[in-house]
Amino acid sequence: MTEPGAAVPLEPYSPRRRTALVLTGAGTAGAYHAGVLRALTEAGVKLDVVGGRGIGAIGAIFAAVDGGERLWDDNGFWRAPAVARFYSWRPAVGLAAWALVAAVALVAAPLAAMAAGLVVFPIDFVLKMAGVSAASGLAERYLRFAASAFAPTALPTWIPRLVVLVLGSAGLVAAVAGWAGGNTRRQRGGIWWRIVRPPLSTAAATKHCWDVVWDLLRGAASLAQPPRAELGRRYTELLAENLGQPGFRELVIAVHDLDARRDLVFALVGERRRRDLVRRPTSGEAEARRAEVIDLAGVARDHFPDAIAGSLAVALATDPYAVRFDAESYWRGETHRICDRPSSLVRLVDELARLDVEQIVLVSAAPESTGPHALARPRLDLRGRLGEHLQSFEAAIVNDVARMGPPAGPRIFTVRPVHNPTGPLDFSGGFDDRSDRRQMLAELMARGYEDAYHQFIEPVVGASGERMGI
């Protein structure tokens, strides 16, 4: 295991061994992945396979087709203004919040009218003392206004009606949105629970991902973007036809199937390893592999967009993605809900070991705890609280996986920051208590670039004494 910020032992790294890059994490971790990938690309580190989990699936799909530059360049994925809208609040949630604010403002209107008297009477008194004739009757006019405002047919009647109208309209819109956007399968429970949906949306992240993929695939041609199913087929065909060429790598993505209660592996590997991707010696294991492994090089290539959408879905914070399997597949046309699961990293590493990977560069934006006297103030906002849980789960599973080295599996080299104040959902940057300033995603990307050199390229690759190659 490589300890962040510490002297790295001279592990027996060799560019001649089959090497995989694994990108893991959620949300803003993708910016850190981009910085690390840039450093590895510039240093000429040989990568045979790229694996992704969570937001790491985005970095993996670009790295697999020699498109990593699209992640970090000036007009790239993580520098686009669209990133600030990732995992935004659902419109219904925003509407409910504004409706509540409007209702509170309406209820507070009478109190504000009464509080105005605390200002009117002193002003009237001071102006009369100063002999200002224009102030004559100021207090009397306020009293007449208050009497008319609090008459039985005025504020006491209209304010409750307006509050009910505002809250009722917001509730109706939320109910319609929840009913129209709910799961396509029949559900159990009271019908009113359909309006209660996770607060965040993956729509902006998914759309931006496919926009950048299309920019990569179309090159300089000015063409309209095709549907995602067609775009996914073009991507998988490009990768399948060029495997073995410089810059093109095998691809493995892991997501979790809520309905099957197991992890799914979407993989596109070389022809020599494709035969063993699903088949296993025992019939029981072969059956499980058919249920869990999706071969993107075969007829299941249409599920590639499903793998991306499922990787971006955060459990409980967003809706899971509904994927409909083919009638000829193992799941016989069923519709399953898939999402990301931090512990799927274990499954991802296990699959890479099955693909004859001998060494893994594991990249995560979740830092380890440095020990006592390193506590930060807990976040109060909902996005911050969700981010703290995601980052803590991520750090724990990375620690566990980093200990899964030889002789049980591939040698694992980790690249992760010593300190990262940017939470997984802080797409507009995070405030760092230690330096008393806000850090943006561009700085997180630069941190990944530096950490890749300090923790892996210089001490591990440089110390190996072998040429890295291309």
C-alpha positions in Angstrom: 0.0 0.0 0.0 1.2 3.5 -0.8 0.8 5.9 2.1 -0.1 9.5 0.9 2.5 12.0 1.8 4.9 9.5 3.1 8.0 7.9 1.7 6.9 5.2 -0.7 8.7 1.9 -0.5 10.4 0.6 -3.6 7.8 -1.9 -4.7 8.7 -4.2 -7.6 6.8 -2.3 -10.2 7.4 -3.2 -13.8 6.0 -1.7 -17.0 6.2 -5.2 -18.5 3.5 -6.5 -16.2 -0.2 -6.2 -17.1 -1.3 -2.9 -15.4 -4.8 -1.5 -14.7 -5.8 2.0 -13.7 -8.8 2.0 -11.3 -10.7 5.3 -10.7 -13.1 5.2 -7.8 -15.2 7.8 -6.0 -18.2 10.0 -6.4 -18.9 13.5 -7.6 -16.0 15.9 -7.5 -13.5 12.9 -7.3 -13.7 12.9 -11.1 -11.6 16.2 -11.2 -8.9 14.5 -9.1 -9.0 11.5 -11.4 -8.4 13.8 -14.4 -5.3 15.3 -12.8 -3.9 11.9 -12.0 -4.6 10.6 -15.5 -2.9 13.6 -17.0 0.2 12.9 -15.1 0.3 9.2 -16.0 -0.3 10.1 -19.7 2.5 12.7 -19.7 4.9 10.3 -18.0 4.1 7.5 -20.5 2.9 5.0 -17.9 1.7 1.9 -19.7 -1.9 1.0 -18.9 -3.6 -2.1 -20.3 -7.0 -1.9 -18.6 -9.0 0.9 -17.1 -11.7 0.3 -14.5 -14.2 2.7 -13.0 -16.7 2.9 -10.2 -19.0 5.8 -9.5 -17.8 9.0 -11.1 -14.7 7.1 -12.0 -16.6 5.5 -14.8 -16.5 8.8 -16.7 -12.7 9.0 -16.5 -12.4 5.3 -17.5 -14.5 5.6 -20.7 -12.3 8.6 -21.9 -9.0 6.9 -20.9 -10.1 3.7 -22.7 -10.2 5.4 -26.1 -7.2 7.7 -25.8 -9.5 10.6 -24.9 -8.2 11.5 -21.5 -7.2 15.0 -22.7 -10.9 15.8 -23.0 -11.1 15.6 -19.2 -8.5 18.2 -18.3 -7.9 20.6 -21.1 -9.1 24.2 -21.1 -12.4 23.3 -22.7 -12.6 19.9 -21.2 -15.1 18.0 -19.1 -14.1 19.3 -15.7 -13.6 22.9 -16.7 -17.0 23.4 -18.3 -19.6 25.6 -16.6 -22.1 22.7 -16.8 -20.2 20.9 -14.0 -21.6 23.4 -11.4 -25.1 22.0 -12.1 -24.1 18.4 -11.4 -26.4 16.7 -8.8 -28.6 19.8 -8.5 -31.8 19.8 -6.5 -34.8 18.5 -8.3 -37.2 21.2 -9.5 -39.9 19.9 -7.1 -37.5 20.3 -4.2 -36.7 23.9 -5.2 -40.4 24.7 -5.7 -41.2 23.4 -2.3 -38.5 25.4 -0.7 -39.6 28.6 -2.4 -43.3 27.9 -1.5 -42.3 27.5 2.1 -40.4 30.8 2.0 -43.4 32.5 0.5 -45.8 31.1 3.1 -43.5 32.2 5.9 -43.3 35.7 4.3 -47.1 35.9 4.1 -47.5 34.8 7.8 -44.9 37.4 8.8 -46.6 40.2 7.0 -48.9 41.1 9.9 -46.0 41.0 12.3 -44.1 43.4 10.0 -47.0 45.7 9.9 -47.1 45.8 13.7 -43.3 46.2 14.0 -43.6 49.3 11.7 -45.3 51.0 14.7 -42.1 50.8 16.6 -40.5 53.0 14.0 -43.4 55.3 13.1 -44.1 56.6 16.6 -40.5 57.6 17.5 -40.2 59.3 14.1 -43.4 61.1 14.7 -42.3 62.3 18.1 -38.9 63.5 16.9 -40.3 65.4 14.0 -42.9 67.1 16.1 -40.2 68.2 18.6 -38.3 69.6 15.7 -41.3 71.5 14.5 -41.7 69.9 11.2 -45.2 70.5 10.1 -45.2 67.7 7.5 -45.0 65.2 10.3 -48.3 66.2 11.6 -50.7 63.2 11.8 -48.0 60.6 10.9 -49.0 58.4 13.8 -52.7 58.9 13.2 -52.3 57.8 9.6 -50.4 54.7 10.7 -53.2 53.8 13.2 -55.8 54.1 10.5 -53.7 51.9 8.2 -53.3 49.3 11.0 -57.0 49.3 11.7 -57.9 48.7 8.1 -55.2 46.1 7.6 -56.4 44.1 10.6 -60.0 44.4 9.9 -61.9 41.1 9.8 -62.2 41.2 6.0 -58.5 42.1 5.4 -55.3 40.4 6.5 -57.0 37.9 8.9 -59.1 36.6 6.0 -56.7 36.8 3.0 -53.4 35.6 4.5 -54.7 32.0 5.4 -56.2 31.7 1.9 -53.0 32.8 0.2 -50.9 30.4 2.4 -53.1 27.5 1.5 -53.1 28.5 -2.2 -49.3 28.7 -2.3 -48.6 25.5 -0.3 -51.4 23.6 -2.1 -50.1 24.6 -5.6 -46.6 23.5 -4.6 -47.9 20.2 -3.3 -49.9 19.6 -6.4 -46.9 20.2 -8.7 -44.7 18.0 -6.5 -47.3 15.2 -6.7 -47.6 15.4 -10.5 -43.8 15.5 -10.8 -43.4 12.5 -8.5 -46.2 10.5 -10.3 -44.8 11.3 -13.8 -41.1 10.6 -12.9 -41.4 7.6 -10.7 -40.3 4.1 -11.4 -41.9 2.4 -14.3 -42.5 -0.8 -12.3 -45.4 -1.4 -10.0 -44.5 -0.3 -6.4 -45.6 -1.3 -3.0 -46.9 1.2 -0.3 -49.3 4.0 -0.1 -49.9 5.9 -3.3 -48.9 9.2 -1.6 -45.3 7.9 -1.2 -44.8 8.3 -4.9 -44.3 12.0 -4.5 -41.4 11.5 -2.0 -38.4 11.1 -4.2 -34.6 11.5 -3.6 -33.7 15.2 -3.6 -30.9 15.2 -6.2 -30.8 14.6 -9.9 -28.2 13.0 -12.2 -29.7 14.5 -15.4 -27.1 17.3 -15.8 -24.1 15.0 -15.1 -25.4 12.4 -17.6 -26.1 14.9 -20.3 -22.7 16.6 -20.0 -21.0 13.2 -20.1 -22.6 12.3 -23.4 -22.1 15.7 -24.9 -18.3 15.4 -24.3 -18.3 11.8 -25.6 -20.0 13.0 -28.8 -17.5 15.9 -29.2 -14.7 13.2 -28.9 -16.3 10.8 -31.4 -17.3 13.3 -34.1 -14.0 15.1 -34.3 -14.2 18.1 -36.5 -17.4 17.1 -38.2 -20.4 19.3 -37.6 -23.1 16.7 -36.9 -26.2 16.5 -34.7 -25.8 14.3 -31.6 -27.5 11.0 -32.1 -29.6 9.3 -29.4 -27.6 7.8 -26.5 -28.2 4.2 -27.6 -26.7 4.9 -31.0 -23.9 7.0 -29.4 -23.1 4.1 -27.0 -22.9 1.7 -30.0 -20.5 3.9 -31.8 -18.3 4.2 -28.7 -18.2 0.4 -28.1 -17.5 -0.3 -31.8 -14.6 2.2 -31.8 -13.1 0.6 -28.7 -13.6 -3.0 -29.8 -12.0 -2.3 -33.2 -8.9 -0.6 -31.8 -8.1 -2.7 -28.8 -4.4 -3.4 -28.8 -3.6 -0.1 -30.5 -1.6 2.6 -28.6 -3.8 4.6 -26.3 -6.8 2.1 -26.4 -7.4 0.0 -23.3 -9.8 -2.7 -22.1 -12.7 -1.3 -20.0 -14.4 -2.6 -16.9 -17.2 -0.7 -15.0 -18.9 -2.0 -11.8 -22.4 -1.0 -10.6 -24.9 -2.4 -8.1 -28.2 -4.0 -9.0 -30.7 -3.3 -6.2 -33.2 -5.9 -7.4 -30.7 -8.7 -8.0 -28.8 -7.8 -4.8 -25.5 -8.2 -6.5 -22.9 -6.2 -8.4 -23.0 -6.0 -12.2 -19.8 -5.8 -14.3 -19.9 -4.2 -17.7 -16.7 -5.1 -19.6 -15.2 -4.8 -23.0 -12.0 -6.8 -23.2 -9.8 -8.3 -25.9 -10.9 -11.3 -27.9 -8.5 -13.6 -26.2 -9.9 -12.9 -22.7 -13.5 -12.4 -23.8 -14.1 -16.2 -23.9 -13.3 -16.6 -20.2 -15.1 -13.4 -19.2 -18.4 -15.3 -18.5 -17.5 -19.0 -18.7 -16.2 -20.6 -15.5 -15.3 -24.3 -14.8 -18.2 -25.1 -12.5 -21.8 -24.8 -13.6 -22.8 -22.9 -10.5 -20.2 -20.2 -11.0 -21.0 -20.0 -14.7 -24.6 -19.3 -13.9 -23.6 -16.5 -11.5 -21.3 -15.0 -14.2 -24.1 -15.0 -16.7 -26.2 -13.0 -14.2 -23.5 -10.5 -13.3 -21.3 -9.9 -16.3 -22.4 -7.8 -19.3 -20.1 -8.3 -22.3 -20.1 -4.9 -24.1 -18.3 -6.4 -27.1 -21.3 -8.6 -27.9 -25.0 -8.2 -28.3 -25.2 -6.5 -24.9 -23.3 -3.4 -26.2 -26.6 -1.5 -26.0 -26.3 -1.5 -22.2 -23.2 0.7 -22.3 -25.3 3.9 -21.6 -27.0 2.0 -18.8 -23.6 1.4 -17.2 -22.8 5.1 -17.2 -26.2 6.2 -15.9 -26.0 3.6 -13.1 -22.5 4.6 -12.1 -23.7 8.2 -11.7 -26.7 7.3 -9.5 -25.9 7.8 -5.8 -27.9 5.6 -3.4 -30.7 7.4 -1.5 -29.5 10.8 -2.8 -30.7 10.2 -6.4 -33.2 7.9 -8.1 -31.6 4.6 -9.2 -31.4 4.1 -12.9 -33.9 1.6 -14.4 -32.3 -0.7 -17.0 -34.4 -3.1 -19.1 -32.6 -6.3 -20.0 -33.3 -8.1 -23.3 -35.8 -10.9 -23.4 -33.0 -13.3 -24.5 -30.7 -12.4 -21.7 -30.3 -14.1 -18.3 -32.8 -11.7 -16.7 -35.5 -12.4 -19.4 -36.6 -8.8 -20.1 -36.8 -7.7 -16.5 -36.3 -4.1 -15.5 -33.8 -3.7 -12.7 -32.8 -0.6 -10.7 -29.0 0.0 -10.6 -26.8 2.5 -8.8 -23.4 3.0 -7.5 -22.1 1.2 -4.3 -18.7 2.2 -2.8 -18.0 -1.4 -1.8 -18.3 -2.4 -5.5 -14.6 -1.5 -5.6 -13.8 -4.9 -4.1 -15.7 -6.6 -7.0 -14.0 -4.4 -9.5 -10.5 -5.3 -8.3 -11.5 -9.0 -8.2 -12.6 -8.8 -11.9 -9.3 -7.2 -12.9 -7.4 -10.0 -11.2 -9.5 -12.5 -13.3 -8.4 -10.6 -16.3 -4.7 -11.4 -15.5 -3.9 -7.9 -14.2 -0.7 -8.1 -12.1 -0.6 -4.5 -10.8 -3.2 -1.8 -10.1 -2.9 1.9 -9.8 -5.8 2.8 -7.5 -6.9 6.5 -7.6 -9.3 7.9 -5.0 -9.9 11.5 -3.9 -10.8 10.4 -0.3 -7.9 11.1 2.1 -7.1 8.9 5.0 -7.4 10.1 8.5 -4.2 11.5 9.7 -4.9 10.6 13.4 -5.8 12.8 16.4 -6.1 16.6 16.2 -7.4 16.6 12.6 -11.2 16.9 13.1 -13.1 19.4 10.9 -16.4 21.0 11.8 -19.3 18.9 10.5 -21.4 20.2 7.6 -24.9 21.5 8.3 -26.2 21.7 4.7 -27.8 18.6 3.3 -25.5 18.2 0.3 -22.5 18.6 2.7 -23.9 15.9 5.0 -24.4 13.5 2.1 -20.9 14.3 0.8 -19.3 13.5 4.2 -20.9 10.1 4.3 -19.9 9.3 0.7 -16.3 10.4 1.4 -16.1 8.4 4.6 -17.4 5.2 3.0 -15.0 5.7 0.1 -12.0 6.2 2.4 -12.8 3.0 4.4 -13.2 0.8 1.3 -10.1 2.1 -0.3 -8.2 1.3 2.9 -9.5 -2.3 2.8 -8.8 -2.8 -0.9 -5.3 -1.4 -0.6 -4.5 -4.3 1.8 -5.6 -6.9 -0.8 -2.2 -7.2 -2.4 0.0 -10.2 -3.0 -0.2 -13.1 -2.7 -4.0 -13.0 -3.0 -4.2 -10.6 -5.9 -2.5 -7.9 -7.9 0.0 -5.5 -6.4 -1.9 -2.3 -5.6 -0.4 1.2 -5.7 -2.6 4.0 -4.3 -2.8 7.6 -5.3 -4.9 9.8 -3.0 -4.6 13.2 -1.4 -3.3 13.8 2.1 -6.0 16.5 2.5 -9.1 17.2 0.4 -11.6 19.9 1.7 -13.8 19.5 -1.4 -16.7 17.2 -0.7 -18.1 14.8 -3.3 -21.0 17.2 -4.0 -19.2 20.5 -3.8 -19.1 21.2 -7.5 -18.7 24.9 -6.9 -15.6 24.3 -4.7 -15.2 23.6 -1.0 -14.1 25.8 1.9 -10.9 24.7 3.6 -10.9 25.4 7.3 -7.1 24.7 7.5 -6.2 27.4 5.0 -9.3 29.6 5.5 -10.2 29.8 1.8 -12.3 28.2 -0.9 -10.7 25.6 -3.1 -12.1 25.1 -6.6 -12.2 22.0 -8.8 -9.3 23.3 -10.9 -7.1 23.2 -7.7 -8.3 19.6 -7.0 -7.3 18.6 -10.5 -3.9 20.1 -10.0 -3.6 18.3 -6.7 -4.2 15.0 -8.4 -1.5 15.8 -11.0 1.0 16.5 -8.2 0.1 13.5 -6.1 0.5 11.2 -9.1 4.1 12.3 -9.5 4.9 12.4 -5.8 3.3 9.2 -4.8 3.6 6.9 -7.9 5.6 8.2 -10.9 8.7 9.4 -9.2 9.1 7.0 -6.2 7.6 3.8 -7.9 8.0 4.0 -11.6 11.2 6.1 -11.5 12.7 3.7 -9.0 11.9 0.6 -11.0 14.9 1.3 -13.3 13.0 0.3 -16.4 11.7 2.2 -19.4 8.1 3.0 -19.1 7.3 2.8 -22.8 4.2 4.2 -24.4 
